[in-house]
Amino acid sequence: MGDLVFFIPPVLETLKKIYPDCEITFVTAWGFKDKNGWGRRNQGGFCIHLLMTNPHIDHLIHWHDTKLSLDKRICHEDGQSFPTWNKKHFEEQKKSGRYDGVYELDFGLTYEDNPIQKMYEAIGLPKETFSDYKLYLTKQDLDIASEIMRAAPRPRIVLLESLSGETTRNWDPGKIPELTKQITATYQVPPIWFGAAYVPYYQGRPLTLRQNIATLTFCDIGIGVLSGPLHFAVAVGLPTITLYCDHPLRRAAPAYFLNKYIKEKSKRHRTLLGPDKKPYQIMKYKTSTNPGFKDWQHPGRQTTKSCLSVITVDEIMTVLKDALPV
């Protein structure tokens, strides 16, 4: 999910800037791949859902591994319908001569890679660096989010879901109660949780993904591990404190990519680095030099936890008070 607001928007915007008259056809899934492959709507249809409002896409296409529907019979999202291409049709389009360039944005990233640079290299623009990534919300998204957040007291400090979930980018769930306690004592208001497990309802139905993300525009600061929810916060302009380790900032930290575009220092992003000097995978498994550590989902005892897990509540509160003075 984070890729769709981190990588894609600045690259599309750059293409339109360099080639003002170009037409961009973008092919993506209708959610996340499941046991049946790509094609069915799941995870809230997030791929189509997040990109359907992007003004730089002229033709948005739904990818299905096997099914083809150029008359838009399969993919329906937010009152709109989209053509469906299967693999065979996609391969035919690549050879059709209808496109000046066909770029497949699916590549691996190493520890040293700058992902924005890799993306530009993939589309033949290796000297470009623009990275002011964002999410395009509709007026309805913002109006509903404003109504939801109207009664929430300030300051609105958001804990982004990956902090507490048993995920491959976990912090330390055992410290969540203390972090909540200190935030509440310092600011006289408890933090707000954001994520799939905390979706508000509006007029009897859960918010859509974009509407839920839009609630972040009415908050003051977000705290989270580098992940989809944190990228959502960054993409709509919410200042963040990113918990991070093992990789250089140029690998994916919002502070590195966005602060040069932010004039107000109070709106800038901050990164809190875990104490590990050696590079390891950030996604899964071997992420710590501690001998008893297994993986993110089994952080073990305090003495064997990962470099991300050992970031303390006091360290987070110190950075929070600097970013959001009491």
C-alpha positions as a Python dict, from the first residue, in 0.01 Angstrom:
ca = {
    (1, 'M'): (0, 0, 0),
    (2, 'G'): (280, 240, 85),
    (3, 'D'): (432, 197, -261),
    (4, 'L'): (121, 346, -422),
    (5, 'V'): (168, 678, -243),
    (6, 'F'): (547, 675, -210),
    (7, 'F'): (680, 556, -548),
    (8, 'I'): (408, 608, -805),
    (9, 'P'): (266, 965, -771),
    (10, 'P'): (594, 1160, -805),
    (11, 'V'): (698, 955, -1107),
    (12, 'L'): (363, 1011, -1281),
    (13, 'E'): (376, 1382, -1202),
    (14, 'T'): (729, 1401, -1344),
    (15, 'L'): (624, 1228, -1666),
    (16, 'K'): (343, 1481, -1714),
    (17, 'K'): (581, 1767, -1645),
    (18, 'I'): (843, 1648, -1895),
    (19, 'Y'): (588, 1532, -2154),
    (20, 'P'): (282, 1760, -2102),
    (21, 'D'): (84, 1599, -2385),
    (22, 'C'): (156, 1238, -2294),
    (23, 'E'): (-119, 986, -2217),
    (24, 'I'): (-47, 750, -1929),
    (25, 'T'): (-211, 408, -1908),
    (26, 'F'): (-151, 254, -1568),
    (27, 'V'): (-215, -116, -1503),
    (28, 'T'): (-254, -230, -1144),
    (29, 'A'): (-431, -487, -929),
    (30, 'W'): (-764, -456, -748),
    (31, 'G'): (-615, -527, -408),
    (32, 'F'): (-351, -767, -282),
    (33, 'K'): (-265, -1103, -434),
    (34, 'D'): (-442, -1395, -264),
    (35, 'K'): (-426, -1775, -304),
    (36, 'N'): (-616, -1745, -632),
    (37, 'G'): (-364, -1500, -777),
    (38, 'W'): (-419, -1142, -890),
    (39, 'G'): (-770, -1043, -989),
    (40, 'R'): (-1029, -1047, -713),
    (41, 'R'): (-1110, -741, -507),
    (42, 'N'): (-963, -765, -159),
    (43, 'Q'): (-794, -544, 101),
    (44, 'G'): (-1057, -280, 17),
    (45, 'G'): (-957, -284, -349),
    (46, 'F'): (-673, -59, -243),
    (47, 'C'): (-463, -53, -562),
    (48, 'I'): (-746, 80, -779),
    (49, 'H'): (-895, 276, -487),
    (50, 'L'): (-580, 477, -413),
    (51, 'L'): (-495, 551, -777),
    (52, 'M'): (-838, 625, -923),
    (53, 'T'): (-818, 988, -807),
    (54, 'N'): (-465, 1050, -939),
    (55, 'P'): (-494, 1333, -1196),
    (56, 'H'): (-187, 1216, -1389),
    (57, 'I'): (-336, 881, -1494),
    (58, 'D'): (-537, 898, -1817),
    (59, 'H'): (-641, 532, -1835),
    (60, 'L'): (-652, 315, -1521),
    (61, 'I'): (-660, -58, -1591),
    (62, 'H'): (-742, -350, -1362),
    (63, 'W'): (-497, -642, -1386),
    (64, 'H'): (-631, -997, -1369),
    (65, 'D'): (-409, -1302, -1416),
    (66, 'T'): (-653, -1475, -1653),
    (67, 'K'): (-975, -1282, -1716),
    (68, 'L'): (-1019, -1014, -1983),
    (69, 'S'): (-1298, -755, -1984),
    (70, 'L'): (-1242, -450, -2200),
    (71, 'D'): (-1609, -354, -2149),
    (72, 'K'): (-1554, -300, -1774),
    (73, 'R'): (-1777, -584, -1649),
    (74, 'I'): (-1546, -704, -1371),
    (75, 'C'): (-1391, -413, -1183),
    (76, 'H'): (-1621, -164, -1009),
    (77, 'E'): (-1493, 79, -744),
    (78, 'D'): (-1659, 386, -587),
    (79, 'G'): (-1922, 408, -857),
    (80, 'Q'): (-1671, 378, -1141),
    (81, 'S'): (-1586, 83, -1369),
    (82, 'F'): (-1248, -2, -1517),
    (83, 'P'): (-1131, -224, -1803),
    (84, 'T'): (-967, -552, -1706),
    (85, 'W'): (-652, -679, -1879),
    (86, 'N'): (-514, -1028, -1839),
    (87, 'K'): (-154, -1132, -1890),
    (88, 'K'): (-205, -1235, -2254),
    (89, 'H'): (-366, -903, -2346),
    (90, 'F'): (-95, -710, -2163),
    (91, 'E'): (177, -890, -2358),
    (92, 'E'): (-8, -812, -2681),
    (93, 'Q'): (-25, -443, -2590),
    (94, 'K'): (349, -434, -2527),
    (95, 'K'): (407, -542, -2887),
    (96, 'S'): (119, -346, -3045),
    (97, 'G'): (312, -29, -3123),
    (98, 'R'): (38, 180, -2958),
    (99, 'Y'): (274, 288, -2679),
    (100, 'D'): (599, 481, -2698),
    (101, 'G'): (716, 318, -2376),
    (102, 'V'): (608, 22, -2163),
    (103, 'Y'): (758, 11, -1814),
    (104, 'E'): (711, -266, -1560),
    (105, 'L'): (762, -123, -1212),
    (106, 'D'): (831, -447, -1033),
    (107, 'F'): (1190, -480, -918),
    (108, 'G'): (1385, -575, -609),
    (109, 'L'): (1557, -326, -382),
    (110, 'T'): (1884, -380, -201),
    (111, 'Y'): (2007, -222, 120),
    (112, 'E'): (2195, 46, -71),
    (113, 'D'): (1920, 141, -319),
    (114, 'N'): (1734, 469, -328),
    (115, 'P'): (1385, 351, -435),
    (116, 'I'): (1288, 676, -606),
    (117, 'Q'): (1607, 666, -810),
    (118, 'K'): (1539, 303, -905),
    (119, 'M'): (1187, 397, -1016),
    (120, 'Y'): (1314, 676, -1241),
    (121, 'E'): (1579, 447, -1386),
    (122, 'A'): (1304, 197, -1471),
    (123, 'I'): (1120, 454, -1684),
    (124, 'G'): (1431, 589, -1852),
    (125, 'L'): (1473, 911, -1651),
    (126, 'P'): (1778, 832, -1435),
    (127, 'K'): (1862, 1197, -1361),
    (128, 'E'): (1524, 1282, -1208),
    (129, 'T'): (1493, 1305, -828),
    (130, 'F'): (1147, 1453, -756),
    (131, 'S'): (995, 1268, -461),
    (132, 'D'): (716, 1482, -312),
    (133, 'Y'): (481, 1189, -289),
    (134, 'K'): (113, 1236, -208),
    (135, 'L'): (-239, 1097, -211),
    (136, 'Y'): (-521, 1272, -397),
    (137, 'L'): (-833, 1289, -182),
    (138, 'T'): (-1177, 1395, -305),
    (139, 'K'): (-1393, 1667, -149),
    (140, 'Q'): (-1626, 1394, -25),
    (141, 'D'): (-1335, 1212, 139),
    (142, 'L'): (-1238, 1529, 325),
    (143, 'D'): (-1594, 1630, 418),
    (144, 'I'): (-1669, 1292, 573),
    (145, 'A'): (-1334, 1283, 753),
    (146, 'S'): (-1392, 1633, 888),
    (147, 'E'): (-1728, 1525, 1028),
    (148, 'I'): (-1574, 1217, 1191),
    (149, 'M'): (-1293, 1416, 1353),
    (150, 'R'): (-1500, 1715, 1463),
    (151, 'A'): (-1544, 1595, 1821),
    (152, 'A'): (-1188, 1466, 1872),
    (153, 'P'): (-1002, 1685, 2126),
    (154, 'R'): (-663, 1834, 2047),
    (155, 'P'): (-383, 1766, 2020),
    (156, 'R'): (-464, 1472, 1794),
    (157, 'I'): (-169, 1236, 1824),
    (158, 'V'): (-205, 929, 1604),
    (159, 'L'): (-50, 589, 1667),
    (160, 'L'): (-23, 415, 1330),
    (161, 'E'): (-131, 52, 1337),
    (162, 'S'): (203, -118, 1272),
    (163, 'L'): (324, -8, 1617),
    (164, 'S'): (111, -266, 1795),
    (165, 'G'): (38, -536, 1538),
    (166, 'E'): (232, -862, 1521),
    (167, 'T'): (374, -775, 1180),
    (168, 'T'): (706, -809, 1004),
    (169, 'R'): (787, -447, 1097),
    (170, 'N'): (690, -460, 1462),
    (171, 'W'): (805, -221, 1732),
    (172, 'D'): (724, -360, 2077),
    (173, 'P'): (357, -416, 2171),
    (174, 'G'): (456, -448, 2535),
    (175, 'K'): (550, -79, 2543),
    (176, 'I'): (224, 46, 2393),
    (177, 'P'): (42, 88, 2730),
    (178, 'E'): (328, 299, 2866),
    (179, 'L'): (346, 511, 2551),
    (180, 'T'): (-30, 569, 2572),
    (181, 'K'): (-1, 655, 2941),
    (182, 'Q'): (277, 909, 2886),
    (183, 'I'): (106, 1075, 2590),
    (184, 'T'): (-216, 1107, 2789),
    (185, 'A'): (-38, 1247, 3096),
    (186, 'T'): (166, 1495, 2891),
    (187, 'Y'): (-106, 1624, 2658),
    (188, 'Q'): (-420, 1553, 2865),
    (189, 'V'): (-571, 1353, 2579),
    (190, 'P'): (-520, 988, 2475),
    (191, 'P'): (-372, 907, 2135),
    (192, 'I'): (-589, 803, 1840),
    (193, 'W'): (-531, 467, 1671),
    (194, 'F'): (-530, 450, 1290),
    (195, 'G'): (-537, 137, 1077),
    (196, 'A'): (-750, -145, 941),
    (197, 'A'): (-853, -251, 1291),
    (198, 'Y'): (-969, 102, 1382),
    (199, 'V'): (-1192, 212, 1095),
    (200, 'P'): (-1464, 460, 1206),
    (201, 'Y'): (-1823, 435, 1086),
    (202, 'Y'): (-2017, 708, 908),
    (203, 'Q'): (-2393, 687, 864),
    (204, 'G'): (-2390, 317, 949),
    (205, 'R'): (-2103, 203, 725),
    (206, 'P'): (-1726, 184, 768),
    (207, 'L'): (-1519, 453, 598),
    (208, 'T'): (-1353, 367, 271),
    (209, 'L'): (-974, 348, 272),
    (210, 'R'): (-935, 701, 130),
    (211, 'Q'): (-1193, 844, 372),
    (212, 'N'): (-1012, 684, 664),
    (213, 'I'): (-678, 820, 543),
    (214, 'A'): (-843, 1162, 507),
    (215, 'T'): (-901, 1171, 886),
    (216, 'L'): (-523, 1207, 921),
    (217, 'T'): (-538, 1550, 757),
    (218, 'F'): (-724, 1674, 1066),
    (219, 'C'): (-462, 1545, 1312),
    (220, 'D'): (-143, 1698, 1452),
    (221, 'I'): (125, 1426, 1437),
    (222, 'G'): (159, 1054, 1371),
    (223, 'I'): (393, 796, 1524),
    (224, 'G'): (468, 466, 1354),
    (225, 'V'): (706, 210, 1214),
    (226, 'L'): (788, 259, 847),
    (227, 'S'): (489, 91, 678),
    (228, 'G'): (178, 155, 471),
    (229, 'P'): (-9, 347, 744),
    (230, 'L'): (290, 574, 801),
    (231, 'H'): (323, 644, 429),
    (232, 'F'): (-50, 731, 421),
    (233, 'A'): (6, 989, 694),
    (234, 'V'): (302, 1139, 513),
    (235, 'A'): (118, 1146, 180),
    (236, 'V'): (-160, 1366, 319),
    (237, 'G'): (75, 1608, 496),
    (238, 'L'): (64, 1482, 856),
    (239, 'P'): (403, 1528, 1030),
    (240, 'T'): (538, 1192, 1147),
    (241, 'I'): (787, 1032, 1380),
    (242, 'T'): (921, 723, 1203),
    (243, 'L'): (1069, 434, 1401),
    (244, 'Y'): (1341, 291, 1181),
    (245, 'C'): (1658, 80, 1182),
    (246, 'D'): (1902, -127, 978),
    (247, 'H'): (1882, 85, 661),
    (248, 'P'): (2009, 429, 557),
    (249, 'L'): (1752, 709, 547),
    (250, 'R'): (1765, 715, 167),
    (251, 'R'): (1612, 368, 164),
    (252, 'A'): (1262, 488, 253),
    (253, 'A'): (1253, 738, 542),
    (254, 'P'): (1004, 1025, 484),
    (255, 'A'): (1235, 1275, 655),
    (256, 'Y'): (1497, 1213, 388),
    (257, 'F'): (1264, 1238, 91),
    (258, 'L'): (1020, 1508, 197),
    (259, 'N'): (1171, 1760, 437),
    (260, 'K'): (1335, 1960, 159),
    (261, 'Y'): (986, 2033, 24),
    (262, 'I'): (845, 2141, 362),
    (263, 'K'): (898, 2508, 448),
    (264, 'E'): (743, 2501, 796),
    (265, 'K'): (986, 2331, 1033),
    (266, 'S'): (699, 2232, 1261),
    (267, 'K'): (558, 2021, 978),
    (268, 'R'): (879, 1832, 907),
    (269, 'H'): (917, 1459, 959),
    (270, 'R'): (1149, 1304, 1214),
    (271, 'T'): (1321, 965, 1223),
    (272, 'L'): (1413, 773, 1537),
    (273, 'L'): (1680, 515, 1458),
    (274, 'G'): (1731, 190, 1643),
    (275, 'P'): (2086, 119, 1772),
    (276, 'D'): (2219, -125, 1515),
    (277, 'K'): (2530, -51, 1308),
    (278, 'K'): (2502, -339, 1063),
    (279, 'P'): (2266, -363, 763),
    (280, 'Y'): (1996, -629, 764),
    (281, 'Q'): (1668, -689, 585),
    (282, 'I'): (1394, -456, 700),
    (283, 'M'): (1107, -668, 571),
    (284, 'K'): (1144, -1002, 746),
    (285, 'Y'): (1347, -1231, 966),
    (286, 'K'): (1717, -1173, 1041),
    (287, 'T'): (1704, -813, 1156),
    (288, 'S'): (1919, -810, 1468),
    (289, 'T'): (2267, -899, 1589),
    (290, 'N'): (2119, -1031, 1916),
    (291, 'P'): (2176, -1411, 1924),
    (292, 'G'): (1835, -1500, 2072),
    (293, 'F'): (1636, -1302, 1818),
    (294, 'K'): (1418, -1502, 1573),
    (295, 'D'): (1214, -1256, 1369),
    (296, 'W'): (986, -954, 1405),
    (297, 'Q'): (693, -1170, 1510),
    (298, 'H'): (893, -1328, 1795),
    (299, 'P'): (1105, -1044, 1937),
    (300, 'G'): (1200, -1244, 2246),
    (301, 'R'): (1330, -1107, 2576),
    (302, 'Q'): (1444, -746, 2612),
    (303, 'T'): (1806, -857, 2583),
    (304, 'T'): (1740, -1036, 2254),
    (305, 'K'): (1500, -796, 2083),
    (306, 'S'): (1565, -636, 1749),
    (307, 'C'): (1724, -294, 1706),
    (308, 'L'): (1381, -149, 1630),
    (309, 'S'): (1214, -307, 1931),
    (310, 'V'): (1464, -159, 2176),
    (311, 'I'): (1364, 200, 2096),
    (312, 'T'): (1223, 322, 2426),
    (313, 'V'): (905, 508, 2516),
    (314, 'D'): (1115, 786, 2670),
    (315, 'E'): (1302, 832, 2342),
    (316, 'I'): (976, 859, 2150),
    (317, 'M'): (837, 1108, 2402),
    (318, 'T'): (1152, 1323, 2377),
    (319, 'V'): (1112, 1350, 2000),
    (320, 'L'): (736, 1402, 2031),
    (321, 'K'): (777, 1694, 2273),
    (322, 'D'): (1023, 1855, 2035),
    (323, 'A'): (785, 1814, 1744),
    (324, 'L'): (470, 1901, 1938),
    (325, 'P'): (558, 2119, 2240),
    (326, 'V'): (338, 2084, 2546),
}
